[in-house]
Amino acid sequence: MNRNVIIVIVLVVLVLLTAVQAIQLSSLKTSISTGNVNVGSAPLQSSGASVPSSIQNLPSMVGGC
């Protein structure tokens, strides 16, 4: 294959991927503005409830100045 043909094919693929991402971004923006976005989050746990006893007494910052 000619080198220029390969470059054109790669550029076309990149432009198509960019177009798909732009459409997805526009859709996400619309969903956010209308309030139709569900954000998953882990439930809050009481402090120290799921922390193993071997690491409960670690300092809050290790190293640094």
SULRA-V158444 format. One record per residue. N is the residue number from 1. RES is the residue in one letter. SS is DSSP state (A for helix, B for strand, O for the rest). OMEGA is omega in whole degrees, -180 to 180 (* if undefined). Layout:
n=[N	N]
res=[RES	RES]
ss=[SS	SS]
omega=[OMEGA	OMEGA]
This chain:
n=[1	2	3	4	5	6	7	8	9	10	11	12	13	14	15	16	17	18	19	20	21	22	23	24	25	26	27	28	29	30	31	32	33	34	35	36	37	38	39	40	41	42	43	44	45	46	47	48	49	50	51	52	53	54	55	56	57	58	59	60	61	62	63	64	65]
res=[M	N	R	N	V	I	I	V	I	V	L	V	V	L	V	L	L	T	A	V	Q	A	I	Q	L	S	S	L	K	T	S	I	S	T	G	N	V	N	V	G	S	A	P	L	Q	S	S	G	A	S	V	P	S	S	I	Q	N	L	P	S	M	V	G	G	C]
ss=[O	O	A	A	A	A	A	A	A	A	A	A	A	A	A	A	A	A	A	A	A	A	A	A	A	A	A	A	A	A	A	A	A	A	O	O	O	O	O	O	O	O	O	O	O	O	O	O	O	O	O	O	A	A	A	O	O	O	O	O	O	O	O	O	O]
omega=[178	-178	-180	179	179	179	179	180	179	179	179	179	179	178	178	177	178	179	179	179	178	178	179	179	177	178	178	178	178	180	180	-178	178	178	-178	-178	176	-180	179	177	178	178	179	180	177	-174	176	-176	-177	-179	178	-177	-178	-179	-178	-174	179	176	-176	179	-180	179	-180	-177	*]
